[in-house]
Amino acid sequence: MSIHATAEIGQYDEMNAASIKSYVYILCNKCRNVVYAGSTDDLKRRVYFHKKRLIPGFTKKYNVDQLVYFELFDRGVEARGRKKQIKGYRREKKNSLIRIMNPDWEDLYVSLR
């Protein structure tokens, strides 16, 4: 299912947009001292953009491009809500989430299909 414009230009069909599977993810830099939480409906593509430094802003400035954590949601609204929750966590709680899924903090990008 894809997002499509309705009769009014610039508006999207919210029902379809909300039903697209989405991810929340955490990236870190090579030194693991900077983390970033984001959400997307195409995880492999988004991480690729971070790795190639195609997304301006925080991740580009601080070289944050290692995928260390992600969750899949049935709806984009759920992923965005979870992203806001994770962004509100203290750093140690973010680290705990990462360690549960990825104890060695390996870059999970290579395992994405």
N, C-alpha and C positions, 0 to 999 in steps of 0.2 A: 504494500500500500504506500502511496506517496502523498506528500503534501501538495495540494493544488490550489490555485487561486480561485476565489469565488467570482461572482459577477462583478463585484467591485474590486478594481485594481488595488493591489497592495494588501488585501485581506486574505487570510488563509482559513481553510476549513479546519476549525479548532478540533472537531471531533476526530478527524483523520490524523492531525498533527499530534494529538494526545495519545493516539493508539500505536504510534511507531515505537518499536523497541529502542531503548536508550541506555547508555552507560554513564556511570559516574566513575571517575578515574583519579588517581593520584600519580603525579610525576615527581621526580627528584632530580637534582643535578648529580654529577659524578661523585662529588664529595659527600653527598647525602645530607648536606646541611641546609638545603633549601627544598621545600616541598610546595606543590601546587595542586589544587583540586579543581576539576572541571567536569563538564558533562557534554555528551555528544550522542548522535544516533549512528555514527560510523567511527568506531574506536580506532581501527587500523589507519584509516585516512587521517584522522585528527592527530594521532601520535606521529605519523609520518610528517605532517606539517610542522609539528613542534621540532622534530629531529632536523628537518631542513631549514629551521628558523624562518618559516614563512608566515608565522603569526606574530605580529608586532606586540610588544608589551612585556609583561613580567617574565614570561618563560624565555623569551628571546634574550632579554637583558641579563638574566641570571643563568643562562645555559641549562634550563630545566627541560630535559628530554628523555629521561629514563622512566618507562612505565613500570611502576612497582605495585600497583593495586588497581582493581576495578571491580565493579558490580554491574550486573545486567538487570534492567527493569522493563516491564511490559509497556510502560507509558512514560513519555518524556516528562510529564509533570512530576512523576514520582522521582525520576532521576534528578531533576532540578531541585526538588525539595531535599533529597538526600545530600546533594552537593552543598546546599546552604547549611545543612546540619554539620557536615564534615568541616566546612570552612570555619564554623564557629568553635570547633574543638581546639583545645590546647594542643601544642605540638606533640606532647607525650602520648596523647590519645590517638593522634594520627599515626604516630610511630607504632603503637600497639596494633592498630588495624592492619598496617602493612606487615608487621611481623607474623600475625596470625595467618595471612594468606601467602606471604612470601618471606620466610625467615631470613633468607640470605640477601634480600633486597636485589634480586636479579632483575635485569631488564626483561619484562614479560612480552615486549613487542615482538620478539622473534618467534614466540609461540602462538601469536595470533594468526588465524587463517583467513 
